[in-house]
Amino acid sequence: MKPRLNAALIALALSGFPAGAQQGQLDASEPLFTVMAALNCAGFDAEAKSPSNSPLRAEVVRAVEARNPPVLAELKKFYDEHRRDDAAQEVSQYISYALILGDAPLFKPKMSGQNTPPDALALSGLDQLLARFYEEAGIAELWKRSQPAFEQVIARYHEPVTQAVFDANTYLKNPTSGFRGKRFQIYIDLLAPPNQIHTRSYGDDYYVVITSSAETKVNEIRAAYLHYLLDPLSMRYAANWEKKKALGDFAQASPILDEAYKTDFVLLGGMCLTKAVHARLSPAPRRQALVDQAMREGFILTDYFYQALPAYEKQDQAMRLYLPVMIDGINLEKEDQRIAKIDFVSQREVHKIKPPAPPPPPEVSGIEKEVQAAEALYEKRDLPAAKEAYRKIAQSSAPKPVHARAYYGLARIAALEKNPELSEQLFQRTLELEPEPGVKAWAHVYLGRLSQAAQEPAEARKQYDAALAVSGASEAAVNAARKGLASMAGPRDN
C-alpha cells in the first residue's frame, strides 16, 4: 500500500534532496580522485579489465605513467607495505582515507588520533605523498579534463536519485529530511573497481561512494539514505529498545553479522527497521525475499518491522513519532519463536551485475563503404586514387567524424609525399572534426612525430601526452605515443 501524500511532502520533492542540503550532494571528489589515481598508478589493478570500468580509469593511469613523476616509486613502496589479502578490503581502506582528507593540494586529514577510522588510520602519512603526487603528476589538469566523464554519470543518476530520496522522505513523512547539522553526500568514483558501493558515517557526515557500473545503484542509495535518516532516530529511543534488549542474544549466532551490531542492540534495531522500510519501498515481488535475506544475515527484527509497517502507513504520524509505538509493540515471546526458525547464512549474498550486452554489429552504410575503399587504396599505396577518394568524402554531406577520417587519410598521404606543412595542417583539421578515438589518438601521434622532426620537443611531448589521454585509444596508438616520449627522455621544457 502506498503511503498518503500531503502538501508539505509534495513541496519537499521540489528540492530533490534533503531540506537545507548543500549544493553538490551528488558530486565527484578531488581528494577521492587523487587517492584512487595514486592507488591505480602504484600497482592496484583489481578488475582492471572489467567491461564495466569507466575508460577514465585506464586513461588517467596512462597519462600519469607518461609523465613518470618521481614520487611514483615511493607511492609503489607505500602501496606494497600496506597491501591487504582481499582486494575489496584494500580499496575500501583507501576510500575511507580519501573521505577524511581536506582539499587539494595539501590533503591534510580532517580527523586525527582516536577520531580517525581504524582502516584510514593504517594509511597515516599518505597525505604527504599525495601532495607531491598531485603536483608532479599534474592531477589538477587531469581532474579538470575528467569533469565531462563525471558530469555524464552524475546526470544519469540525478533524476532516479531525486526520486529515491523523495520516496524515502514521503514514506517516513519527513518534513525536515534528517537532523540539523547532518549531511548526506553521494560521490561518484570512476577510478575504483566497478560495481561497488561504499557507505561511511563519520560524525555528522554520511557518505555514499558509487563506482562505475552498467546498472545504476539507485536501490542501494535509497537504502543508505534510509539508514542515514533512521539510525539517529533509533538512537533517540534507546530507552524503548532497552526493554527488548534480550532479543539481541539471538543475533550472536549469525556468523556474518558485523560485531558492531552484536554489541549494540540499538544499532541492530535501527538497521532492522531500515531494511524493513527498504523492502516496503521495493517492487512487490522482491519484498519478502529482501526480508528473508536480512533475517538470515542476522538482522533478526526485520520481519517484525516489515509486518508492522502497514499499520504505520495507514495513520498520519511521521516515523519520528510513531517509532516508539512499533518498538514497544515487539512481543518478546513471539519474536523468540520467529527468530528460532532462522537458518543463518555463512556468507553474504553477492549481487552480480551483468556486464553491458555487446551492441549488434552496425550495418555498413554507403559512405562507410567509400571510406573503406579509400583506406584499401591507401594500404596498396595507390596514393593518387586514395587522395581522390578521400577528397570526395571530405566534400560530401557526411557527419563530421567521417570527414575527420577523410582528412586523416589526406594528412597521411601528405606525410608520405614529404609535405610536412600540409600534413600538419590536415592533421589539425582532423582534430577539429570530432574524430573517433582511434583517429584522434593517431592524429596526435603523427603531430608529435612532425613536431619532433621539426625539433620542437615541447610541442611533441604535448601531442604524445594528448594521444595517451584519449579515452578509447587503440593499444597501437598508445604504444606509439609512449615510444615517442621515450625517445625524448630528458628534462621537460617549461
N, C-alpha and C positions, 0 to 999 in steps of 0.2 A: 504494500500500500504506500502510495506517495504521500509525504507529509504536506500539510496545508501551507500555503504561502500567505504572507501578509505584506503590506506596503513597505514596511521598513526593510524586509529582506529583499524585496524586489529592487529597492533603491540601492542596496548593498551590492547587487550584481553589477551595477553600472561601473563600479570601481575596478572590478576584475580581480583584485587582490585584497588582502585584509585591510580594514579601515585603518587609516593612519600609517599605512605602509610607505616605505621609502621607494624612490624610483629604482628600477633595476633589480626587482626581486627575481626576475628570470633573466639571467645575465651570464657573462663569462668573467673569469677572474684572472688578472695578470699574474699574481703570485702563483696560482694553481697552474697556469700555462707554463710559467718559468720552471717550476718544480718538475712537472711532467716532461718538459723538453729536456731538462738536465738528466732525469732518470732514463729516458729513452736513449739519449746520447751516451750515457755511461755504460750501456750494455743491456738494459732491461728490454726484452723483446717478446714478452708473453703475448700470444695471439697476434703477432705482428702480421701474419699472412691471412688473417680472417677477412672475408669479404665484407664484413660489417664495419671494418675500420673506416674512419674518415681518411681520405687521401692526405689530409693535413698532417697526420702523424708521421708518415714517411717523408713528406715534403720538408718538414721542419728539421728532421734528422739529417737529410741531405744538405740542407742549407748550412747547418752548423758544422757538419763534417768538412764542407768545402772551405770554411774559414779556419778550421782546426785551431780553436782557441787554446792557449797554453794551459788554462785551468782544467781542460778536459781530462788530462791524466790524473789529476787529483780527485776529480769527481768519480772517475772509474775506480780509484782506490777506495774512496769513501763508500761507494756502492758495494764493492766486494766485501768490505768489512762489516756491512750491515745487511747482508743477504738473509733472507728467510727461506725456509724449506718450501713454503706454499706461495705461489705467485699472487694469489688473491690477497693474502696477508701482507705480502711485500708492497703491492700498490696501495693497499689500504693505509699503511703507516705513512706513506708519503702524502697521501691525500689529507690525512689528519694533520700532518705537519704544515702543509700548504694553507690550511684553513686558519691556523693561528698566526700566520705571518702578516706583518704590516705591508705597506705599499712599496713598490719599486722606487728607487733602485737599491735600497738598503735591506729590505725584507726583514726588519727587526721583529722578533716574535712579540706578539701582544700579550702573551702569558709567560709566567716564569715560575720556577720551583714546583711546589706541590699542586699548583693550579694547572700545570701543563698535563694534557692527556698522556698516559703512560706510553702509548705507541709513538706519539710525537716526541716525547722526551728522549727516546732512544736515538733520535736523529739530531740531537743538540750539536750545534756548530755548523750545520749545513748552511745556515743563512749567510755565513761569511763567504763560502764557496759560491753560493747563488748570486751574491752581489757582483763577484768577479765574472761569473758566467754571463750574467745579464749584460755586462759591459763588453766583454771580449767576444761573445758570440753574436752580438748585435740583436739581442732579443727584443729590444724596443721596436726595431724596424720589423722583425718577424711578427710580433704581436699586432702591429698596425696592419700589416699585409694580410693577417689571418682574419680580420674582422668580418669580411664578407662571408666566410665559411661559418663563423659563429652566428651571424645575423640570419643566415638561411635556416639554421637549426632552431634558433630562438623563435623565428616566425612560424615554423612548423609546430612548435609546442604552444605558442601563445593562446590560441583560441581554445584548444581542449583543456589546457591547464586552468584557464579562466573559468571554464565551465565546471571543472572538477572542484575548484575552490568554492564556487558558488553553490554547488550541490552539497558540499560538506557544511558550509555555513547555514544553508537552508535547513538541512536535516537537524542540525544542533540548535536551530532557532537562535542564532548568534547575532546580536546587534553590534558587537564590537570586534568580532573575528579574532579573539585572542585576549592577551593580557597586556596592559600598558607597559611599554618599555621592551617588550619581547619582539624578536624579528624572525621571520621565516624567509629563508633565502635559498633559491634554486640556482645552481651553477651548471652550465653545460661544459663538459670537459671532452675535447675531441682528440686529446693526445694519449689518453689512458686506454687500456684494452677495452674492446667494445662490449656491449650488452651487460653493463653493470650499473647498479645504483647504490650509492653510499649515503648514509644518514649520520649526522653528528649533532649532538646537543651540548653546546659549550656555554654555560651561564645562561644569558638571555638570548643567545643566538642559536637557532635551529637551522642546520644546513642540509640540503639535499644535493648530491653531485650525480649528474646523469652523464654517462658516457655514450659514445656513438652506437646507434643500433638501427636496424631496418624498421623495427616497430617502435612507436613512441611508448614511453613508460608512464603513461598518464595514471593508470591504476595505482602504480607504486607511489607516484607523487601524491595522489589523493590519500593513500594510507598514511604517508609520512605527515601530511598536513593534519589529518585527524589526530595522529599521535601528538603533534605539536599543540593542538588545542585541548586534548583530553588528559594528557599526562599531568599538567599542573592543576587541572580541575579535580582529578582523582586525589591528588595530594591535599587539596583543600578539605577533603572529607576523611582524613586519616583516622579520626575518632570512630567514624562509622565502620571503616574497614577493620579496625582493631577487634571488633566483636566477631568477625568472621575469619580471623587470622588462622584458626586451627586448620582450615582447608588448605593452607599453604604447604602443609606437610605432604600432601599428595603430589605436589609438583616436584618434590625431591626425587621421585622415581624416574623422571624424564632424563634420559642420557644426553640429550642435546640442548636442553633449556639452559640459557646463559645463567651463570652463577648470580648475577645481579638480581634476576627475578626470583631465584630460590631463596635469597636472603632478605628481600624487600617485598613484602606482600602487597603493599600499596602500589608499588611499581608494577607488580604482576597483574593486579586487578585492573589498573589503568590500561595496560596493553590488551587484556582480555576484552575490555569494553571497546577499545579501538578496533580490534579485529572483528568484533560483532557488528559494529556500525559499518565498517568497510564491507562486510558481507551483505548487509541490508542494502547498501548502495550499488552492489554489483548486479549484473544480469541474473534474473531468477534461476536459470538452470545451474549457475555456478555457486549459488549461495551456500547450500548445505555442505558442498564439498569443501569450501573455504573454512567453514566452521569445524568440520570434522578434522581437517588437516591441522588447524590451530590447536584443537584439543589434543591430538596425538603428539604434537610437539611439546606439550606441557602447559599450554595456556588454558588451564582447567575450568575457567569460568566463562569461556567464550560462548558455549552453548546456552548457559543460563541467560546471559545478556541478550543473545540472539532471540530467545523465546520471549524475553521481557520487553523488547523494543517495540513490538506492535502496539502495546498499551501506551507507551510513551508517544508514539506517532499520532494517536487519536486525541491527545489532550493538548492544551495550549502552552504549558510551561516550557521554558527553554531547558536544555540539558543541564545547565549550571545550577538550576533549581530542582530539577527532577532526579538527578543522580542519587541523592541520599535515599530517595524512595526505593530505587532499584537495589541499592546496596543493602538496605535494611530488609528488603524482601527476600534475600538469599536464605533459603531453608537449609540448615547445615545437614540435617539427616537426608534430605532429598538429594543434595549435591554429593554427599558421601556415596550414595548409591549410583548416581550418574557417573562420577569420576572413577569409581571402582571398575567400571566396564571398559575403560580406555586401554587400548593396546598402544603404548607409546612407541614411536618410531625411533630408530637408532641413527638416522641421518636425515638432514633436511631435504625437502623436495627441491630439485633443481629445475628451474623454469628455463627450458631451452628455447632460444629464439631462432626461428627459421631464417636462414640467410635469404637475401632477396633472390627471387627467381630470375634466371638469366632472360633478358628480353629476346623475343623471336628475331631471327636474322632479318634485317631490313631488305626490302626489295630494291634491286639496283635500278635507279632512275636513269632516264636518258642522259642527263648531264653527268651522272656518275660514270656512265659508260664512256663518255667523252674524256673525262679525267683519267680513267684507267687506260684508255687508248693512248693518251698523251704521255702517260708515265711509261708505257711499254715502248714507245718510240724513244724516250729519253734513255731507258735502260739499254736499248740497242745502239745508243749513241748516234741515232739519226737526228742530229740536232736541228737542222733546218725544218724538218717535218714536225718535230716536237715543239719547236718555237712557234710555228704557225698554229698548231693545235692549242697550245696554251694561250696564245693571243686571242683566239676565237672564244675560248671560255671566259677570259678576262673581260671581253666586251659583251658577254651575254647578260641576261637579266637574272642570273643565278644568285643565290644568297651570298653574303659576304664570306663565310668560311670556304665556299667553293672558289670564289675569286682569290682568296688567300692562297689556296693550293696552286692556282694558275700562276700567280706572281712568284710563289716559291719555286715553281718549275723554271720560270724565266730567269730567276736570280741564280739558280744553279747552272743554267746554261751560260749566263754571262760570266760566271766564275770559271767555267771550263774554257771559255773563249778569251781568258786573260783580260777581262774588263772589270777590275775590282771596283771602280767607282760606280758603274752601272749596277753591278751585283749588289753592292751595299745599299743603293737606293731601292732596289727591288725587294731586298730582304726587309728593309724598314717598312716598305709599303705592305708587305705580307703581314707584319705585326699590327698594322693599323686596321686590318680587315677581319678581326675576330677569328683568328685561326684556331683550328682544333689543337689540343695539347701536343700531339705528336709533331705537327708542323711548327707550332710556336717554339717548342724546345729546340728543334733543329735550326730554326731561323736564328735563334740566339747563339747557338754553337757556331754557325757559319760566320755571324757577325763578330764573334770572338776571334775566330781564326783570321778574318780580314784585318781586324784591329791589331792582332799580334803581328801579322805580316807587315803592317804599316808602322810597327814599333810604337804602338800606343798601349802599353801594358795595363794602365788603369782602366781604360775602356774595355780591353779584352777581358780582364777579370770581372768587370761589371756584367758583361754579356754571358760569361760562363756561369756566374752566380745566378743570373736570371734564368738560365736554362735549368739549373738544378732546382730552382724554386717553382717550376711549372708542375702543377698537380696533374698527374696522369701522363707524364713524360715517359717515353719508352726507355728501356734499360740501355739500349744502344746510345741514345742521346745523352743519358746521364753519364755513362762511361766516357763518352767523347768529351763532355764538359769537364769531368774530373781529370782526364788525361791532359786537357788543355791547361787547367790550373796547375797540375803537377809539373808541366813543362816550364812553368813560370815561377817555380818555387823561389821564394825570397821575400824580403820585406815589401809590404803593400805601399803603393803611393797614396798619399793623403791629398 
